[in-house]
């Protein structure tokens, strides 16, 4: 997962506004006419847009009308050369500010995020919520640099970017992204409140460990070794997936994990069971004191911080709108419709039939994580773990192997070394994440769990996912043409890169026979198609629950944690009963609400299914590049497109906008040809 705490700290400082009526329309019109008369060749639309947008954010505290007129006369760029020079200067300033603040944040968070930094103290937890960028927007408006930026690089709406962007040059796109930097204003105190709420949620989730060796069946048996510790939800889910390869006791363990997940979601889990190596308990029958509604308290704390922010955001007055329309740049309604179209498709039943055939039993709710389509599903995970532990006893060993991993994907030795030297590997307290570089003096950071015995297979699989994030981050930071285009359209597009690497994890091991697995026709193999489709089916339901929960929160701003818990459970049941019960059974199942992202990463989950959609389209496109070097070159070209809008990026990458139709068509074609079922 791409860590989102830093995103909130950076984006929220420039994402909201207070409207002011302190500048009269007569003054603004006179200024526009004055500039146009003095510069007959100037673009009148740019003059009008730049002055009006700057004026909309001017308050009485910023100065008088005469102060505003003076600022415009002195700093409005009337020639293209002046504007380009200002653009380059602002790009350098922003890069320095962003990366310096980010490097400080990284250092401050090390005790709470990394295992090699000692046990965090109370001071460390306090500073984990500190945001060096909290006052940045205030400072830039106070020194008037924000107004100079706005008047010379006005903001374009998403609709305008998609309509006009096809004809824009790379420089014009970069200038349009400069116009997204200072669109509105929010007080630093509100930024700090949001940073604190996010830090508290992150710290809560990072320590939500379940000691599996302490679980007991109803007849008192221990199913896992004493040293098996799994973080919720990531490691619990991945353990459940791995158990499909265990034909003897695997399903019994899966049922117990399922029970643990239910108790986490409905808050009936014993408080003593969380991150406690000494508490023995029976998930089916324990009646000990349950955890209070901490899970939902953390969500509401973030919600209350967003409510405060809402007061300063008239153009996007809810966190939901800001997240999707300004962050993801796809509306929540569009994503909702896209997701429902896939999970309600006839192809779901077709793939479910194949899974039922392979398992030889009726499906259970946790089969939303069926892992039998992957090549590793038939392999013994203990043997895989033994191999990864030998390869990667510590973080340094994985770091040293990164050039080989890149070469395995088709990068030349020189390219591989160049990319790898901008990535550092660090042992994470949580499940792992990627922390991107925000400037060209900073490294991308790959975090994953590495036990004392070395990196187990689950850790390796996560590390390859995070490596996919980091490679993308290096390509579109160090190898981009304009700093303001660094990055990707939204986090779904970096998730697509991470997924693309992750599903090749076995092929990247030293003894793998080939780094690429495609069918003879150059298309994805049938099992890979089914695997990606089933992953979309699972995560789209989870995302619908997340989005519906936030709609409920905004409809009930005074809700208590208990009320939010009950509402979330009902939402999860409703989505399950409509789209999953007909396939997987069990009425009123609450499993879709188990993801920890719902607590520590508000509204992040929809990025995953969107990322799967993007990944599938990329995979189909990249499948035509059968020579490894060609594959790597095309992958690099695509991720050097940078931060265009999601629609324009996809068109330039593969020729079509984001769509579920390719994967639906592929599943239909495979099943029509009788592929997938065992003989």
C-alpha positions as CSV (number, residue, x, y, z in Angstrom):
1,X,0.0,0.0,0.0
2,X,1.2,3.5,-0.8
3,X,1.2,5.3,2.6
4,X,-1.5,8.0,2.7
5,X,-0.6,9.9,5.8
6,X,1.9,12.1,4.0
7,X,-0.6,12.7,1.2
8,X,-3.1,14.1,3.7
9,X,-0.5,16.3,5.3
10,X,0.6,17.8,2.0
11,X,-2.6,18.0,0.1
12,X,-4.8,19.3,2.9
13,X,-2.6,22.3,3.4
14,X,-3.6,23.7,0.0
15,X,-7.0,22.2,-0.6
16,X,-9.7,24.4,1.0
17,X,-10.7,28.1,1.0
18,X,-12.5,31.0,2.5
19,X,-14.3,33.2,-0.1
20,X,-13.9,36.9,0.2
21,X,-16.0,39.8,-1.1
22,X,-13.3,42.4,-0.3
23,X,-12.4,43.1,-4.0
24,X,-15.0,44.8,-6.1
25,X,-15.9,43.5,-9.6
26,X,-15.2,47.0,-10.9
27,X,-11.6,46.9,-9.7
28,X,-11.1,43.5,-11.2
29,X,-12.5,44.5,-14.6
30,X,-10.4,47.7,-14.6
31,X,-7.3,45.6,-13.9
32,X,-8.0,43.2,-16.7
33,X,-8.6,46.0,-19.2
34,X,-5.4,47.8,-18.0
35,X,-3.3,44.7,-18.7
36,X,-4.9,44.0,-22.0
37,X,-4.4,47.6,-23.2
38,X,-0.8,47.6,-22.2
39,X,-0.2,44.2,-23.8
40,X,-2.4,43.8,-26.9
41,X,-1.1,40.3,-27.7
42,X,-1.8,38.9,-24.3
43,X,-4.4,36.1,-23.9
44,X,-7.5,37.8,-22.5
45,X,-9.0,34.6,-21.2
46,X,-5.8,33.9,-19.1
47,X,-5.9,37.4,-17.7
48,X,-9.5,37.2,-16.7
49,X,-9.2,33.7,-15.2
50,X,-5.9,34.4,-13.3
51,X,-7.1,37.7,-11.8
52,X,-10.5,36.4,-10.8
53,X,-9.2,33.3,-9.2
54,X,-6.6,35.2,-7.2
55,X,-9.2,37.7,-6.1
56,X,-11.5,34.9,-4.9
57,X,-9.0,34.0,-2.3
58,X,-8.0,37.5,-1.2
59,X,-9.2,38.5,2.2
60,X,-9.2,41.8,4.1
61,X,-6.3,40.5,6.1
62,X,-4.3,40.2,2.8
63,X,-4.5,43.9,2.2
64,X,-6.5,46.7,0.4
65,X,-7.7,46.8,-3.1
66,X,-4.7,49.0,-3.9
67,X,-2.4,46.3,-2.5
68,X,-4.0,43.8,-4.8
69,X,-3.7,46.1,-7.9
70,X,0.0,46.7,-7.1
71,X,0.5,42.9,-6.8
72,X,-1.1,42.2,-10.1
73,X,0.8,45.1,-11.9
74,X,4.1,44.0,-10.6
75,X,3.8,40.2,-10.9
76,X,1.5,39.3,-13.7
77,X,3.6,37.8,-16.5
78,X,2.8,39.5,-19.7
79,X,5.1,37.5,-22.0
80,X,5.6,33.8,-22.5
81,X,9.3,34.0,-21.5
82,X,8.5,35.7,-18.2
83,X,5.8,33.0,-17.5
84,X,8.2,30.1,-18.3
85,X,10.9,31.7,-16.0
86,X,8.4,32.1,-13.2
87,X,7.2,28.5,-13.7
88,X,10.7,27.1,-13.4
89,X,11.4,29.2,-10.3
90,X,8.1,28.1,-8.6
91,X,8.8,24.4,-9.6
92,X,12.2,24.6,-7.9
93,X,10.7,26.3,-4.8
94,X,7.9,23.7,-4.4
95,X,10.3,20.8,-4.9
96,X,12.6,22.1,-2.2
97,X,9.8,22.8,0.2
98,X,7.9,19.5,-0.4
99,X,11.0,17.3,-0.2
100,X,12.5,19.1,2.8
101,X,9.3,18.8,4.8
102,X,8.9,15.1,3.7
103,X,12.4,14.2,4.7
104,X,11.8,15.7,8.2
105,X,8.5,13.8,8.4
106,X,10.3,10.5,7.5
107,X,12.8,11.0,10.2
108,X,10.2,11.9,12.8
109,X,8.1,8.8,12.0
110,X,10.9,6.3,12.0
111,X,10.4,5.2,15.7
112,X,6.7,4.5,15.1
113,X,7.0,3.0,11.6
114,X,10.3,1.1,11.6
115,X,11.5,-1.8,13.7
116,X,15.2,-0.9,13.7
117,X,14.6,2.5,15.4
118,X,14.0,1.2,18.9
119,X,10.7,1.2,20.9
120,X,8.8,4.4,20.4
121,X,8.4,6.7,23.4
122,X,5.5,9.0,24.3
123,X,7.4,11.8,22.6
124,X,7.7,9.8,19.4
125,X,4.0,9.2,19.3
126,X,3.3,12.9,19.8
127,X,5.7,13.9,17.0
128,X,4.2,11.3,14.7
129,X,1.3,13.6,14.3
130,X,3.4,16.7,13.6
131,X,3.1,18.1,10.1
132,X,5.9,20.3,8.9
133,X,3.6,21.5,6.1
134,X,0.7,22.5,8.3
135,X,1.5,26.2,8.0
136,X,2.9,26.1,4.4
137,X,-0.2,27.5,2.7
138,X,-0.7,30.2,5.4
139,X,2.9,31.3,4.8
140,X,2.6,31.3,1.0
141,X,-0.6,33.4,1.1
142,X,1.0,35.7,3.7
143,X,4.1,36.4,1.6
144,X,1.8,36.6,-1.5
145,X,3.7,33.8,-3.5
146,X,0.4,31.9,-3.6
147,X,-1.4,34.8,-5.2
148,X,1.4,35.2,-7.8
149,X,1.1,31.5,-8.6
150,X,-2.6,31.7,-9.0
151,X,-2.8,34.8,-11.2
152,X,-0.1,33.4,-13.6
153,X,-1.1,29.7,-13.5
154,X,-4.9,29.6,-13.0
155,X,-6.8,26.4,-12.1
156,X,-8.6,24.3,-14.7
157,X,-11.5,22.0,-13.8
158,X,-11.3,18.3,-14.4
159,X,-13.7,18.6,-17.2
160,X,-11.6,21.4,-18.8
161,X,-8.4,19.3,-18.4
162,X,-10.0,16.3,-20.1
163,X,-11.4,18.4,-22.9
164,X,-8.4,20.6,-23.7
165,X,-5.6,18.4,-22.5
166,X,-5.5,16.3,-25.7
167,X,-3.9,19.3,-27.5
168,X,-1.7,20.5,-24.6
169,X,2.1,20.2,-24.8
170,X,3.9,18.7,-21.8
171,X,4.8,22.2,-20.6
172,X,1.1,23.2,-20.8
173,X,0.1,20.2,-18.7
174,X,2.8,21.0,-16.2
175,X,1.6,24.6,-16.0
176,X,-2.0,23.4,-15.5
177,X,-0.8,21.2,-12.6
178,X,0.9,24.3,-11.1
179,X,-2.6,25.8,-11.2
180,X,-3.8,23.0,-8.8
181,X,-1.3,23.9,-6.0
182,X,-3.0,26.9,-4.4
183,X,-6.7,26.5,-5.2
184,X,-8.1,27.3,-1.7
185,X,-7.1,28.0,1.9
186,X,-7.5,26.2,5.2
187,X,-6.2,27.3,8.7
188,X,-3.1,25.5,10.0
189,X,-4.9,24.4,13.1
190,X,-7.4,22.4,11.1
191,X,-4.5,20.8,9.2
192,X,-2.9,19.9,12.5
193,X,-6.1,18.3,13.8
194,X,-6.4,16.1,10.7
195,X,-2.7,15.1,10.9
196,X,-3.3,14.1,14.6
197,X,-6.4,12.0,13.8
198,X,-4.6,10.2,11.0
199,X,-1.5,9.5,13.1
200,X,-3.6,8.1,15.9
201,X,-5.4,5.8,13.4
202,X,-2.1,4.7,11.8
203,X,-0.5,3.9,15.2
204,X,-3.6,1.9,16.3
205,X,-3.5,-0.2,13.1
206,X,0.2,-0.7,13.1
207,X,0.1,-2.6,16.4
208,X,-3.1,-4.6,15.7
209,X,-1.3,-8.0,15.9
210,X,-3.1,-11.3,16.5
211,X,-0.9,-14.0,18.1
212,X,-2.1,-17.0,16.2
213,X,-0.3,-19.5,18.4
214,X,-2.6,-18.4,21.2
215,X,-5.8,-19.4,19.4
216,X,-7.6,-22.6,20.5
217,X,-10.3,-24.6,18.9
218,X,-13.4,-25.4,20.9
219,X,-11.8,-28.7,21.9
220,X,-8.6,-27.0,23.0
221,X,-6.3,-27.7,20.1
222,X,-3.6,-25.2,18.9
223,X,-3.5,-24.9,15.1
224,X,-0.5,-22.5,14.6
225,X,3.0,-22.5,16.1
226,X,3.7,-20.2,19.0
227,X,5.7,-17.7,16.9
228,X,3.0,-17.0,14.3
229,X,2.0,-13.4,14.6
230,X,-0.3,-11.8,12.0
231,X,-1.3,-8.2,11.5
232,X,-4.9,-7.4,10.9
233,X,-6.2,-7.4,8.2
234,X,-3.3,-7.9,5.8
235,X,-1.5,-10.9,7.2
236,X,-4.7,-12.6,8.3
237,X,-6.0,-12.3,4.7
238,X,-2.7,-13.5,3.2
239,X,-2.5,-16.5,5.7
240,X,-6.0,-17.4,4.6
241,X,-5.0,-17.3,1.0
242,X,-1.9,-19.4,1.6
243,X,-4.0,-22.1,3.3
244,X,-5.6,-23.1,0.0
245,X,-2.5,-25.1,-0.7
246,X,-3.0,-27.1,2.6
247,X,-5.3,-29.9,1.6
248,X,-5.3,-31.4,5.1
249,X,-6.0,-28.9,7.8
250,X,-6.2,-25.7,5.7
251,X,-9.9,-25.2,5.8
252,X,-10.2,-25.6,9.5
253,X,-7.6,-22.8,9.9
254,X,-9.4,-20.7,7.3
255,X,-12.7,-21.0,9.3
256,X,-10.9,-19.8,12.4
257,X,-9.3,-16.8,10.7
258,X,-12.8,-16.0,9.3
259,X,-14.2,-16.1,12.9
260,X,-11.3,-13.8,14.1
261,X,-12.1,-11.3,11.3
262,X,-15.7,-11.2,12.2
263,X,-14.9,-10.4,15.8
264,X,-12.5,-7.6,14.8
265,X,-15.2,-6.0,12.6
266,X,-18.1,-6.2,15.2
267,X,-15.8,-5.3,18.1
268,X,-16.5,-8.5,20.0
269,X,-12.8,-9.4,20.0
270,X,-11.4,-9.6,23.5
271,X,-9.3,-6.5,24.3
272,X,-6.6,-8.7,25.7
273,X,-6.2,-10.6,22.4
274,X,-4.8,-7.6,20.5
275,X,-1.1,-7.4,20.4
276,X,-0.7,-9.7,23.4
277,X,1.7,-12.6,23.4
278,X,0.3,-14.0,26.7
279,X,-3.5,-14.3,26.2
280,X,-4.9,-17.7,25.2
281,X,-8.4,-17.6,23.7
282,X,-11.1,-19.4,21.8
283,X,-12.5,-17.3,18.9
284,X,-15.7,-19.3,18.8
285,X,-16.6,-19.1,22.5
286,X,-14.5,-16.5,24.4
287,X,-16.7,-14.2,26.5
288,X,-13.9,-12.0,28.0
289,X,-14.2,-8.2,28.0
290,X,-14.4,-7.0,24.4
291,X,-12.4,-4.2,22.9
292,X,-14.3,-0.9,23.2
293,X,-15.4,0.7,20.0
294,X,-11.8,1.9,19.3
295,X,-11.9,0.9,15.6
296,X,-14.8,3.3,15.1
297,X,-13.6,6.0,17.4
298,X,-10.5,6.3,15.2
299,X,-12.7,6.7,12.1
300,X,-14.9,9.3,13.7
301,X,-11.8,11.3,14.9
302,X,-10.8,11.6,11.2
303,X,-14.4,12.5,10.2
304,X,-14.6,15.3,12.8
305,X,-11.3,16.7,11.5
306,X,-12.7,16.6,7.9
307,X,-15.9,18.3,9.1
308,X,-13.7,21.2,10.4
309,X,-12.0,21.4,7.0
310,X,-15.4,21.4,5.3
311,X,-16.2,24.9,6.6
312,X,-13.4,26.3,4.5
313,X,-14.2,24.4,1.3
314,X,-17.3,25.9,-0.5
315,X,-16.3,24.5,-3.9
316,X,-16.0,20.9,-2.5
317,X,-17.8,21.1,0.9
318,X,-17.3,17.5,1.9
319,X,-14.3,15.2,2.4
320,X,-16.0,12.8,0.0
321,X,-16.0,15.4,-2.8
322,X,-12.5,16.5,-2.1
323,X,-11.2,12.9,-2.1
324,X,-12.8,11.8,-5.3
325,X,-13.4,14.9,-7.4
326,X,-10.2,16.7,-6.6
327,X,-7.9,13.8,-5.4
328,X,-8.9,10.7,-7.5
329,X,-10.3,13.0,-10.3
330,X,-13.1,10.5,-10.8
331,X,-16.4,11.0,-8.9
332,X,-17.6,8.6,-6.3
333,X,-20.8,8.1,-8.3
334,X,-18.8,7.0,-11.4
335,X,-16.7,4.6,-9.4
336,X,-19.8,3.2,-7.6
337,X,-21.5,2.5,-11.0
338,X,-18.3,1.0,-12.4
339,X,-17.9,-1.4,-9.5
340,X,-21.5,-2.5,-9.3
341,X,-21.4,-3.2,-13.1
342,X,-18.6,-5.7,-12.6
343,X,-19.7,-7.4,-9.3
344,X,-23.3,-7.7,-10.7
345,X,-22.1,-9.2,-14.0
346,X,-22.9,-12.7,-15.2
347,X,-19.2,-13.4,-15.3
348,X,-19.1,-13.6,-11.5
349,X,-21.2,-16.7,-11.6
350,X,-19.0,-18.2,-14.3
351,X,-15.8,-17.7,-12.4
352,X,-17.4,-18.9,-9.1
353,X,-18.4,-22.1,-10.8
354,X,-14.7,-22.7,-11.8
355,X,-13.6,-22.0,-8.2
356,X,-16.3,-24.4,-6.8
357,X,-15.1,-27.1,-9.2
358,X,-11.5,-26.7,-8.1
359,X,-12.3,-26.7,-4.4
360,X,-14.7,-29.6,-4.7
361,X,-17.1,-28.0,-2.2
362,X,-19.7,-25.3,-1.8
363,X,-18.2,-21.8,-1.5
364,X,-17.7,-20.1,1.8
365,X,-17.6,-16.3,2.4
366,X,-13.8,-16.2,2.8
367,X,-13.5,-17.7,-0.7
368,X,-13.6,-14.1,-2.0
369,X,-9.9,-14.5,-1.4
370,X,-9.6,-17.7,-3.4
371,X,-5.9,-17.9,-4.4
372,X,-6.0,-21.0,-6.6
373,X,-5.6,-19.2,-9.9
374,X,-2.0,-18.1,-9.1
375,X,0.9,-20.3,-10.0
376,X,2.0,-20.3,-6.3
377,X,-1.3,-21.8,-5.2
378,X,-0.1,-25.3,-5.8
379,X,3.2,-24.6,-4.0
380,X,4.0,-25.2,-0.4
381,X,4.3,-21.9,1.3
382,X,6.7,-23.3,3.9
383,X,9.1,-24.1,1.1
384,X,8.6,-20.7,-0.4
385,X,9.4,-19.1,2.9
386,X,12.5,-21.2,3.3
387,X,13.7,-19.9,0.0
388,X,12.9,-16.2,0.7
389,X,14.4,-16.4,4.1
390,X,17.7,-17.7,2.6
391,X,17.6,-14.9,0.0
392,X,16.6,-12.1,2.3
393,X,17.7,-12.4,5.9
394,X,17.4,-8.7,6.4
395,X,16.4,-5.5,4.6
396,X,19.9,-5.0,3.2
397,X,19.8,-8.3,1.4
398,X,16.6,-7.3,-0.5
399,X,18.1,-3.9,-1.3
400,X,21.2,-5.5,-2.7
401,X,19.0,-7.8,-4.9
402,X,16.9,-4.9,-6.4
403,X,19.1,-4.5,-9.6
404,X,18.7,-8.2,-10.3
405,X,14.9,-7.9,-9.9
406,X,14.8,-5.0,-12.3
407,X,17.0,-6.9,-14.8
408,X,14.6,-9.8,-14.5
409,X,11.8,-7.5,-15.7
410,X,13.9,-6.4,-18.7
411,X,15.8,-3.3,-17.6
412,X,19.4,-3.0,-18.8
413,X,22.1,-3.3,-16.1
414,X,22.7,0.5,-16.3
415,X,19.0,1.2,-16.0
416,X,18.5,-1.2,-13.1
417,X,21.4,0.2,-11.1
418,X,20.2,3.8,-11.7
419,X,16.6,3.0,-10.5
420,X,17.7,0.8,-7.6
421,X,20.1,3.5,-6.2
422,X,17.1,5.8,-5.6
423,X,15.3,3.2,-3.4
424,X,16.0,2.3,0.2
425,X,14.5,-0.8,2.0
426,X,13.5,-0.5,5.6
427,X,11.9,-3.0,8.1
428,X,8.3,-1.9,8.9
429,X,6.3,-2.3,12.1
430,X,3.1,-2.5,10.1
431,X,2.4,-4.7,7.1
432,X,4.5,-2.6,4.8
433,X,4.1,0.4,2.5
434,X,5.9,2.5,0.0
435,X,6.8,6.1,0.9
436,X,7.5,8.1,-2.2
437,X,10.2,10.6,-2.8
438,X,8.8,14.2,-3.2
439,X,12.0,15.6,-4.7
440,X,15.1,14.6,-6.5
441,X,17.3,14.7,-3.4
442,X,15.2,12.1,-1.7
443,X,14.9,8.3,-2.0
444,X,11.7,6.3,-2.5
445,X,11.2,4.1,0.6
446,X,10.2,0.4,0.6
447,X,8.9,-0.8,4.0
448,X,8.0,-4.5,4.7
449,X,8.0,-6.8,7.7
450,X,11.1,-8.8,8.2
451,X,11.0,-11.3,11.1
452,X,14.2,-12.3,12.9
453,X,14.4,-15.5,10.8
454,X,14.4,-13.5,7.6
455,X,11.7,-12.4,5.1
456,X,9.0,-15.0,4.9
457,X,7.1,-15.5,1.7
458,X,4.2,-13.2,2.7
459,X,6.7,-10.5,3.4
460,X,8.4,-11.1,0.1
461,X,5.1,-10.9,-1.8
462,X,4.4,-7.6,-0.1
463,X,7.9,-6.3,-0.7
464,X,7.6,-7.0,-4.4
465,X,4.3,-5.1,-4.4
466,X,5.9,-2.1,-2.6
467,X,8.9,-2.4,-5.0
468,X,6.5,-1.9,-7.8
469,X,5.4,1.4,-6.1
470,X,8.9,2.5,-5.7
471,X,10.0,1.8,-9.3
472,X,7.1,3.8,-10.5
473,X,8.0,6.6,-8.1
474,X,11.6,6.8,-9.3
475,X,10.6,6.7,-13.0
476,X,8.1,9.6,-12.7
477,X,10.3,11.7,-10.3
478,X,13.9,11.3,-11.5
479,X,13.1,10.6,-15.1
480,X,10.3,13.1,-15.7
481,X,10.5,16.2,-17.9
482,X,8.8,18.6,-15.5
483,X,8.7,18.4,-11.7
484,X,5.0,19.5,-11.7
485,X,4.1,16.4,-13.7
486,X,5.9,14.1,-11.3
487,X,3.8,11.3,-9.9
488,X,0.7,9.6,-11.3
489,X,-2.9,10.7,-11.8
490,X,-4.0,9.2,-8.5
491,X,-3.0,6.4,-6.2
492,X,-4.9,3.8,-8.2
493,X,-2.3,4.2,-10.9
494,X,0.6,3.5,-8.6
495,X,-1.3,0.5,-7.2
496,X,-1.5,-0.7,-10.8
497,X,2.2,-0.7,-11.0
498,X,2.5,-2.5,-7.7
499,X,0.0,-5.2,-8.8
500,X,1.9,-5.6,-12.0
501,X,5.1,-6.4,-10.1
502,X,3.4,-8.4,-7.4
503,X,1.7,-11.0,-9.6
504,X,5.2,-11.7,-11.0
505,X,6.7,-12.4,-7.6
506,X,7.5,-16.1,-8.3
507,X,9.0,-15.3,-11.7
508,X,11.3,-12.8,-10.1
509,X,12.9,-15.5,-7.8
510,X,16.4,-16.6,-9.0
511,X,15.3,-20.1,-10.0
512,X,12.3,-19.0,-12.0
513,X,12.4,-20.2,-15.6
514,X,11.1,-17.0,-17.2
515,X,10.5,-13.5,-16.2
516,X,7.4,-13.2,-18.4
517,X,4.4,-15.6,-18.5
518,X,2.0,-15.0,-21.4
519,X,0.1,-17.3,-23.6
520,X,1.2,-18.3,-27.1
521,X,-1.2,-15.7,-28.5
522,X,0.5,-13.0,-26.5
523,X,-2.5,-12.6,-24.2
524,X,-2.8,-13.2,-20.4
525,X,-3.3,-16.9,-19.6
526,X,-6.8,-17.8,-18.6
527,X,-6.0,-18.4,-15.0
528,X,-4.4,-14.9,-14.8
529,X,-7.5,-13.4,-16.2
530,X,-9.7,-15.2,-13.7
531,X,-7.4,-14.2,-10.9
532,X,-7.5,-10.6,-11.7
533,X,-11.3,-10.6,-12.2
534,X,-11.9,-12.4,-8.9
535,X,-9.6,-9.8,-7.1
536,X,-11.7,-7.0,-8.6
537,X,-14.9,-8.8,-7.4
538,X,-13.5,-9.0,-3.9
539,X,-12.1,-5.5,-3.5
540,X,-15.0,-3.7,-5.3
541,X,-17.4,-4.9,-2.6
542,X,-15.0,-3.8,0.1
543,X,-14.7,-0.4,-1.6
544,X,-18.5,0.0,-1.9
545,X,-18.8,-0.6,1.9
546,X,-16.1,2.0,2.6
547,X,-17.8,4.6,0.3
548,X,-21.2,3.9,1.8
549,X,-19.8,4.2,5.3
550,X,-18.5,7.7,4.6
551,X,-21.9,8.7,3.1
552,X,-23.5,7.5,6.3
553,X,-21.0,9.5,8.4
554,X,-21.8,12.7,6.6
555,X,-25.6,12.0,7.0
556,X,-25.0,11.4,10.7
557,X,-22.3,13.9,11.8
558,X,-23.2,13.4,15.5
559,X,-23.0,9.6,15.5
560,X,-21.3,7.8,18.4
561,X,-18.7,5.0,17.8
562,X,-21.3,2.4,18.7
563,X,-23.8,3.8,16.2
564,X,-21.1,3.9,13.5
565,X,-20.2,0.3,14.2
566,X,-23.8,-0.8,13.9
567,X,-24.3,1.2,10.7
568,X,-21.1,-0.1,9.1
569,X,-22.1,-3.7,9.9
570,X,-25.5,-3.1,8.3
571,X,-23.9,-1.6,5.2
572,X,-21.5,-4.6,4.9
573,X,-24.5,-6.9,5.2
574,X,-26.5,-5.1,2.5
575,X,-23.7,-5.1,0.0
576,X,-23.0,-8.8,0.8
577,X,-26.6,-9.9,0.5
578,X,-27.1,-8.2,-2.8
579,X,-23.9,-9.2,-4.6
580,X,-22.1,-11.9,-2.7
581,X,-24.6,-14.1,-0.9
582,X,-26.0,-15.5,-4.2
583,X,-22.4,-16.7,-5.0
584,X,-20.7,-17.3,-1.6
585,X,-23.7,-18.0,0.7
586,X,-24.3,-16.9,4.3
587,X,-26.9,-14.2,4.8
588,X,-25.8,-11.0,6.6
589,X,-22.1,-11.6,6.4
590,X,-19.9,-8.7,7.6
591,X,-16.6,-9.8,6.1
592,X,-16.5,-6.9,3.6
593,X,-15.8,-4.4,6.5
594,X,-12.6,-6.1,7.7
595,X,-10.0,-4.0,5.8
596,X,-7.8,-1.9,8.1
597,X,-7.8,0.9,5.4
598,X,-11.3,1.8,6.6
599,X,-9.6,3.0,9.8
600,X,-6.3,4.5,8.9
601,X,-6.8,5.5,5.2
602,X,-10.1,7.2,4.7
603,X,-11.6,6.5,1.3
604,X,-8.4,5.0,0.0
605,X,-9.9,1.5,-0.8
606,X,-11.5,2.4,-4.1
607,X,-8.0,3.0,-5.4
608,X,-7.4,-0.7,-5.3
609,X,-10.2,-1.9,-7.7
610,X,-9.5,1.1,-10.0
611,X,-5.8,0.0,-9.8
612,X,-6.8,-3.5,-10.8
613,X,-8.8,-2.1,-13.8
614,X,-5.8,-0.1,-14.9
615,X,-3.4,-3.0,-14.3
616,X,-5.5,-5.3,-16.5
617,X,-5.5,-2.8,-19.3
618,X,-1.8,-2.3,-18.9
619,X,-1.2,-6.1,-18.9
620,X,-3.1,-6.6,-22.1
621,X,-1.2,-3.7,-23.7
622,X,2.2,-4.9,-22.4
623,X,1.6,-8.5,-23.4
624,X,2.4,-7.6,-27.0
625,X,6.0,-6.8,-25.9
626,X,7.3,-10.3,-25.7
627,X,11.0,-9.3,-25.6
628,X,11.9,-8.4,-22.0
629,X,13.8,-5.2,-22.9
630,X,10.8,-4.0,-25.0
631,X,8.5,-4.7,-22.1
632,X,10.7,-2.7,-19.7
633,X,11.0,0.2,-22.2
634,X,7.2,0.4,-22.7
635,X,6.5,0.1,-19.0
636,X,9.0,3.0,-18.4
637,X,7.5,5.1,-21.1
638,X,4.0,4.7,-19.7
639,X,5.0,5.6,-16.1
640,X,7.0,8.6,-17.3
641,X,3.7,10.2,-18.5
642,X,3.4,11.6,-15.0
643,X,0.4,13.3,-13.4
644,X,-2.1,13.7,-16.3
645,X,-5.8,13.2,-15.5
646,X,-6.8,9.5,-15.1
647,X,-8.6,9.5,-18.5
648,X,-5.8,11.2,-20.5
649,X,-3.1,9.1,-18.9
650,X,-4.9,5.9,-19.9
651,X,-5.5,7.1,-23.5
652,X,-1.8,8.0,-23.9
653,X,-0.7,4.8,-22.2
654,X,-2.9,2.2,-23.9
655,X,-5.2,4.1,-26.2
656,X,-8.5,3.8,-24.3
657,X,-10.0,5.3,-21.0
658,X,-10.3,3.2,-17.8
659,X,-12.9,0.5,-18.5
660,X,-14.1,-2.9,-17.1
661,X,-15.2,-4.1,-20.6
662,X,-11.8,-5.6,-21.5
663,X,-11.7,-7.9,-18.4
664,X,-15.4,-8.8,-18.8
665,X,-14.9,-9.7,-22.4
666,X,-11.8,-11.8,-21.6
667,X,-13.6,-13.8,-18.9
668,X,-16.5,-14.4,-21.2
669,X,-14.2,-15.6,-24.0
670,X,-12.3,-17.9,-21.7
671,X,-15.4,-19.5,-20.2
672,X,-17.1,-19.8,-23.6
673,X,-14.0,-21.8,-24.7
674,X,-14.3,-24.1,-21.7
675,X,-11.2,-22.9,-20.0
676,X,-10.7,-23.0,-16.3
677,X,-12.6,-26.1,-15.2
678,X,-10.6,-29.1,-14.1
679,X,-10.7,-32.2,-16.3
